[in-house]
Amino acid sequence: MLPVGSYEQHGPFLPPTVDTEIAIYVARRLAERLGARVLEPIWYTCSKEHQDFPPTIYVECDVFLSYITGVLRTAARWCGYVVVVAGHGGVADVGNLAASQLDYELGPKILWLNVWSLAAVRDHAGSDEASVYLAIGGRLIDTPRERVCEGDVHMMRYLRTAWMSRSGVVGCIDPAEISAERGSALLETIVDKAYQRANAFLSTIRAVYRA
């Protein structure tokens, strides 16, 4: 299990490490169920959409593609199979490309899982992400005192965050909607679906190799 996250702004209420922390948590839960080991996480990835907000630190996506391809190629050599648990949705396209190209080259060894595609999460740095973060044991930097809605999370692959949000929140953050209990329900959906996909992938390729 390879957790991949980011170090990017998450508005005024969440720390920049949220994506990586969630990826680590999900990877550990999957490792327990699959009998896998968890590799050290990758923190700095491509987050150019957040470039206007501190303390975002990122690399260009073409640089990250080259880097993650090298990491996955050598990890597959020593680990056999690699399941990437990505807590940053902004690397989904790059990650899926790297994984599929390596699978064509090496045989099916790598699965890329985007955490945020596994549950109906409506925001970046909003009520849903804050609730999931609380559910893994995280703490908010500050508590929102009123509902704030800015931008559309579905536009993040096309627009810089600053073009649609002054706070860094994309979607809505509402103090009435933030809770560890609510986040736990989203988190369990993520873990269960991630397990189903990882288990299906591993079972299928093992059957292919046995044949």
Secondary structure, DSSP 4 states (H G I P E B T S, - for coil): -EEE--B--BTTTB-TTHHHHHHHHHHHHHHHHHT---PPPB-----GGGTTSTT-B---HHHHHHHHHHHHHHHHHHHS-EEEEE--GGGHHHHHHHHHHHHHHH-S-EEEEEGGGSS----BSSHHHHHHHHHTT---SS---S-EEES-GGGTTTS-GGGT-SSS-BEEE-GGG--HHHHHHHHHHHHHHHHHHHHHHHHHHHHHHH-
